[in-house]
């Protein structure tokens, strides 16, 4: 079971463009915690490298017995949403001494640079191309490839905050932890020393990278972990990344107890953190919770805001209100002028769509008897039913009565008749799960309609206990 006991640490400065802001989380400390080194683990500086940012999520499930581990799971949020390496530029080529923030990524980099001096070590997580090999074997395995390597910028550096540090020694210790659990020869990790400052380096572009800047300008030793993009699945990438985090922590003197240890556990974790339950939307300040796929009715000029996404993991979910010009509209208030939609994304995948419709017609209400209690429900609301429910009436704020239909229910003997389900006491077992909103028999829609065209003028939703084990 996964508990997500992470502490969210606020960014030092809130960026005006929320798409390029980042959150810092802390791995929970054990009850008998001891002080020690403080490290920062960074995932998602490149948006098309999911192994790194998903491993950062997984790392937060561990516990620290000595030292501190802070994590930025998604450094480059908009690039992740778009599934691109970068948006306006490659963020990992923007680390320069004097940053003139002409593009949003430069502002993000500047904020990251401002907090790095508080840490003792930095680890950046990436998914790299091919398989690094010190000698040229073929196009996939050669010195210019990055995958399955720990990248350092030099073997020994003398001017760090710790004095002289052997980066080669730390990288080799990490690799010893990694390779002890790897049987496939191509998957073995190697130290990839870029010798970035050398005139003979083949990686001169790394002189504006996070690790080189952090080491040479801030005196903080930094390392880059690269899992190959050619690995067969995301679980394997996350598995290698989490092993690297564990080895890195041990090498720098941090006692880190990783979460569950097996490859299968990672698959369970990734599946578990992907569940979206409901969304809380405020209309003119009044909040209502509704399913992640549905519709709301508003009038021109009404203000809408996504207040909360109720999911199995609090990290990596982004509401996008079409028309704002942004991709992460968390807590952003938006005045509706025309019909639009709210897309709920998990990283770069759409997981829910809420239609926002303009309505000249009045607001719908439903009076329902739910498990023996009377509820007055406004359109778009969600209510949970354990035993029985009965829709007593549907009506508008103008006092007009409306007919009501429960999707998935047909009153006995009334097949083919007008689908008005007011007054019927229903048990969830009487509903056809194939008509449920989630197609699992856990959530159903109730429509109201005012005439025989059966055009929906409003809806509410109700959830039921899992009777089918779906």
MOHUTA-V953281 format. One record per residue. N is the residue number from 0. RES is the residue in one small letter. PSI is psi as a letter, one per 30 degrees, with the letter a starting at -180 (none if undefined). Layout:
BEGIN
n:N res:RES psi:PSI
n:N res:RES psi:PSI
END
This chain:
BEGIN
n:0 res:x psi:k
n:1 res:x psi:k
n:2 res:x psi:f
n:3 res:x psi:i
n:4 res:x psi:g
n:5 res:x psi:k
n:6 res:x psi:k
n:7 res:x psi:k
n:8 res:x psi:k
n:9 res:x psi:k
n:10 res:x psi:l
n:11 res:x psi:e
n:12 res:x psi:k
n:13 res:x psi:k
n:14 res:x psi:k
n:15 res:x psi:e
n:16 res:x psi:j
n:17 res:x psi:f
n:18 res:x psi:f
n:19 res:x psi:g
n:20 res:x psi:l
n:21 res:x psi:l
n:22 res:x psi:k
n:23 res:x psi:k
n:24 res:x psi:l
n:25 res:x psi:k
n:26 res:x psi:k
n:27 res:x psi:k
n:28 res:x psi:k
n:29 res:x psi:l
n:30 res:x psi:e
n:31 res:x psi:h
n:32 res:x psi:k
n:33 res:x psi:k
n:34 res:x psi:l
n:35 res:x psi:a
n:36 res:x psi:l
n:37 res:x psi:k
n:38 res:x psi:l
n:39 res:x psi:k
n:40 res:x psi:k
n:41 res:x psi:k
n:42 res:x psi:l
n:43 res:x psi:g
n:44 res:x psi:f
n:45 res:x psi:k
n:46 res:x psi:f
n:47 res:x psi:g
n:48 res:x psi:i
n:49 res:x psi:f
n:50 res:x psi:e
n:51 res:x psi:e
n:52 res:x psi:f
n:53 res:x psi:e
n:54 res:x psi:e
n:55 res:x psi:e
n:56 res:x psi:e
n:57 res:x psi:e
n:58 res:x psi:e
n:59 res:x psi:f
n:60 res:x psi:f
n:61 res:x psi:a
n:62 res:x psi:k
n:63 res:x psi:k
n:64 res:x psi:f
n:65 res:x psi:k
n:66 res:x psi:a
n:67 res:x psi:k
n:68 res:x psi:j
n:69 res:x psi:k
n:70 res:x psi:k
n:71 res:x psi:j
n:72 res:x psi:e
n:73 res:x psi:i
n:74 res:x psi:e
n:75 res:x psi:i
n:76 res:x psi:e
n:77 res:x psi:e
n:78 res:x psi:e
n:79 res:x psi:e
n:80 res:x psi:e
n:81 res:x psi:f
n:82 res:x psi:h
n:83 res:x psi:l
n:84 res:x psi:e
n:85 res:x psi:l
n:86 res:x psi:d
n:87 res:x psi:f
n:88 res:x psi:l
n:89 res:x psi:j
n:90 res:x psi:e
n:91 res:x psi:g
n:92 res:x psi:g
n:93 res:x psi:g
n:94 res:x psi:j
n:95 res:x psi:l
n:96 res:x psi:e
n:97 res:x psi:j
n:98 res:x psi:j
n:99 res:x psi:j
n:100 res:x psi:i
n:101 res:x psi:f
n:102 res:x psi:l
n:103 res:x psi:e
n:104 res:x psi:e
n:105 res:x psi:e
n:106 res:x psi:e
n:107 res:x psi:e
n:108 res:x psi:e
n:109 res:x psi:e
n:110 res:x psi:e
n:111 res:x psi:e
n:112 res:x psi:e
n:113 res:x psi:f
n:114 res:x psi:f
n:115 res:x psi:e
n:116 res:x psi:f
n:117 res:x psi:f
n:118 res:x psi:l
n:119 res:x psi:e
n:120 res:x psi:l
n:121 res:x psi:k
n:122 res:x psi:k
n:123 res:x psi:k
n:124 res:x psi:k
n:125 res:x psi:l
n:126 res:x psi:j
n:127 res:x psi:l
n:128 res:x psi:k
n:129 res:x psi:a
n:130 res:x psi:j
n:131 res:x psi:k
n:132 res:x psi:k
n:133 res:x psi:f
n:134 res:x psi:l
n:135 res:x psi:j
n:136 res:x psi:e
n:137 res:x psi:a
n:138 res:x psi:f
n:139 res:x psi:e
n:140 res:x psi:j
n:141 res:x psi:l
n:142 res:x psi:f
n:143 res:x psi:f
n:144 res:x psi:l
n:145 res:x psi:f
n:146 res:x psi:k
n:147 res:x psi:h
n:148 res:x psi:l
n:149 res:x psi:j
n:150 res:x psi:k
n:151 res:x psi:l
n:152 res:x psi:f
n:153 res:x psi:l
n:154 res:x psi:e
n:155 res:x psi:k
n:156 res:x psi:k
n:157 res:x psi:f
n:158 res:x psi:h
n:159 res:x psi:l
n:160 res:x psi:f
n:161 res:x psi:g
n:162 res:x psi:b
n:163 res:x psi:k
n:164 res:x psi:k
n:165 res:x psi:j
n:166 res:x psi:e
n:167 res:x psi:e
n:168 res:x psi:e
n:169 res:x psi:e
n:170 res:x psi:e
n:171 res:x psi:e
n:172 res:x psi:e
n:173 res:x psi:e
n:174 res:x psi:e
n:175 res:x psi:e
n:176 res:x psi:e
n:177 res:x psi:e
n:178 res:x psi:f
n:179 res:x psi:f
n:180 res:x psi:g
n:181 res:x psi:k
n:182 res:x psi:e
n:183 res:x psi:k
n:184 res:x psi:e
n:185 res:x psi:f
n:186 res:x psi:f
n:187 res:x psi:k
n:188 res:x psi:l
n:189 res:x psi:l
n:190 res:x psi:k
n:191 res:x psi:j
n:192 res:x psi:j
n:193 res:x psi:f
n:194 res:x psi:h
n:195 res:x psi:e
n:196 res:x psi:f
n:197 res:x psi:k
n:198 res:x psi:f
n:199 res:x psi:g
n:200 res:x psi:k
n:201 res:x psi:g
n:202 res:x psi:h
n:203 res:x psi:f
n:204 res:x psi:f
n:205 res:x psi:f
n:206 res:x psi:f
n:207 res:x psi:g
n:208 res:x psi:l
n:209 res:x psi:e
n:210 res:x psi:e
n:211 res:x psi:e
n:212 res:x psi:e
n:213 res:x psi:e
n:214 res:x psi:e
n:215 res:x psi:f
n:216 res:x psi:f
n:217 res:x psi:f
n:218 res:x psi:g
n:219 res:x psi:j
n:220 res:x psi:k
n:221 res:x psi:k
n:222 res:x psi:l
n:223 res:x psi:k
n:224 res:x psi:k
n:225 res:x psi:j
n:226 res:x psi:k
n:227 res:x psi:k
n:228 res:x psi:f
n:229 res:x psi:g
n:230 res:x psi:l
n:231 res:x psi:f
n:232 res:x psi:l
n:233 res:x psi:e
n:234 res:x psi:e
n:235 res:x psi:e
n:236 res:x psi:e
n:237 res:x psi:e
n:238 res:x psi:e
n:239 res:x psi:e
n:240 res:x psi:e
n:241 res:x psi:e
n:242 res:x psi:e
n:243 res:x psi:e
n:244 res:x psi:e
n:245 res:x psi:e
n:246 res:x psi:e
n:247 res:x psi:e
n:248 res:x psi:e
n:249 res:x psi:e
n:250 res:x psi:f
n:251 res:x psi:g
n:252 res:x psi:g
n:253 res:x psi:k
n:254 res:x psi:j
n:255 res:x psi:k
n:256 res:x psi:j
n:257 res:x psi:l
n:258 res:x psi:a
n:259 res:x psi:k
n:260 res:x psi:f
n:261 res:x psi:l
n:262 res:x psi:e
n:263 res:x psi:e
n:264 res:x psi:e
n:265 res:x psi:e
n:266 res:x psi:e
n:267 res:x psi:e
n:268 res:x psi:e
n:269 res:x psi:e
n:270 res:x psi:e
n:271 res:x psi:e
n:272 res:x psi:g
n:273 res:x psi:g
n:274 res:x psi:k
n:275 res:x psi:k
n:276 res:x psi:e
n:277 res:x psi:l
n:278 res:x psi:k
n:279 res:x psi:k
n:280 res:x psi:k
n:281 res:x psi:k
n:282 res:x psi:j
n:283 res:x psi:h
n:284 res:x psi:f
n:285 res:x psi:j
n:286 res:x psi:k
n:287 res:x psi:k
n:288 res:x psi:k
n:289 res:x psi:l
n:290 res:x psi:l
n:291 res:x psi:f
n:292 res:x psi:j
n:293 res:x psi:a
n:294 res:x psi:l
n:295 res:x psi:l
n:296 res:x psi:k
n:297 res:x psi:l
n:298 res:x psi:l
n:299 res:x psi:k
n:300 res:x psi:f
n:301 res:x psi:k
n:302 res:x psi:k
n:303 res:x psi:k
n:304 res:x psi:k
n:305 res:x psi:j
n:306 res:x psi:e
n:307 res:x psi:k
n:308 res:x psi:j
n:309 res:x psi:j
n:310 res:x psi:l
n:311 res:x psi:f
n:312 res:x psi:k
n:313 res:x psi:f
n:314 res:x psi:k
n:315 res:x psi:g
n:316 res:x psi:k
n:317 res:x psi:k
n:318 res:x psi:k
n:319 res:x psi:j
n:320 res:x psi:j
n:321 res:x psi:k
n:322 res:x psi:f
n:323 res:x psi:f
n:324 res:x psi:g
n:325 res:x psi:l
n:326 res:x psi:f
n:327 res:x psi:j
n:328 res:x psi:h
n:329 res:x psi:k
n:330 res:x psi:g
n:331 res:x psi:k
n:332 res:x psi:k
n:333 res:x psi:k
n:334 res:x psi:k
n:335 res:x psi:k
n:336 res:x psi:f
n:337 res:x psi:l
n:338 res:x psi:k
n:339 res:x psi:a
n:340 res:x psi:l
n:341 res:x psi:j
n:342 res:x psi:k
n:343 res:x psi:j
n:344 res:x psi:k
n:345 res:x psi:j
n:346 res:x psi:c
n:347 res:x psi:g
n:348 res:x psi:k
n:349 res:x psi:k
n:350 res:x psi:f
n:351 res:x psi:k
n:352 res:x psi:k
n:353 res:x psi:j
n:354 res:x psi:k
n:355 res:x psi:j
n:356 res:x psi:k
n:357 res:x psi:k
n:358 res:x psi:k
n:359 res:x psi:f
n:360 res:x psi:l
n:361 res:x psi:l
n:362 res:x psi:k
n:363 res:x psi:k
n:364 res:x psi:l
n:365 res:x psi:k
n:366 res:x psi:k
n:367 res:x psi:k
n:368 res:x psi:j
n:369 res:x psi:j
n:370 res:x psi:h
n:371 res:x psi:f
n:372 res:x psi:k
n:373 res:x psi:k
n:374 res:x psi:k
n:375 res:x psi:j
n:376 res:x psi:k
n:377 res:x psi:l
n:378 res:x psi:k
n:379 res:x psi:f
n:380 res:x psi:l
n:381 res:x psi:k
n:382 res:x psi:k
n:383 res:x psi:k
n:384 res:x psi:k
n:385 res:x psi:e
n:386 res:x psi:d
n:387 res:x psi:l
n:388 res:x psi:l
n:389 res:x psi:k
n:390 res:x psi:j
n:391 res:x psi:e
n:392 res:x psi:l
n:393 res:x psi:k
n:394 res:x psi:l
n:395 res:x psi:l
n:396 res:x psi:f
n:397 res:x psi:g
n:398 res:x psi:g
n:399 res:x psi:k
n:400 res:x psi:k
n:401 res:x psi:l
n:402 res:x psi:l
n:403 res:x psi:k
n:404 res:x psi:k
n:405 res:x psi:j
n:406 res:x psi:k
n:407 res:x psi:g
n:408 res:x psi:k
n:409 res:x psi:j
n:410 res:x psi:k
n:411 res:x psi:k
n:412 res:x psi:f
n:413 res:x psi:g
n:414 res:x psi:k
n:415 res:x psi:f
n:416 res:x psi:l
n:417 res:x psi:k
n:418 res:x psi:i
n:419 res:x psi:j
n:420 res:x psi:g
n:421 res:x psi:k
n:422 res:x psi:f
n:423 res:x psi:k
n:424 res:x psi:j
n:425 res:x psi:k
n:426 res:x psi:k
n:427 res:x psi:f
n:428 res:x psi:f
n:429 res:x psi:f
n:430 res:x psi:k
n:431 res:x psi:j
n:432 res:x psi:f
n:433 res:x psi:f
n:434 res:x psi:g
n:435 res:x psi:l
n:436 res:x psi:e
n:437 res:x psi:f
n:438 res:x psi:g
n:439 res:x psi:g
n:440 res:x psi:g
n:441 res:x psi:f
n:442 res:x psi:k
n:443 res:x psi:l
n:444 res:x psi:k
n:445 res:x psi:k
n:446 res:x psi:l
n:447 res:x psi:k
n:448 res:x psi:k
n:449 res:x psi:f
n:450 res:x psi:a
n:451 res:x psi:g
n:452 res:x psi:f
n:453 res:x psi:g
n:454 res:x psi:k
n:455 res:x psi:k
n:456 res:x psi:f
n:457 res:x psi:l
n:458 res:x psi:l
n:459 res:x psi:l
n:460 res:x psi:k
n:461 res:x psi:k
n:462 res:x psi:l
n:463 res:x psi:l
n:464 res:x psi:l
n:465 res:x psi:j
n:466 res:x psi:f
n:467 res:x psi:f
n:468 res:x psi:h
n:469 res:x psi:none
END
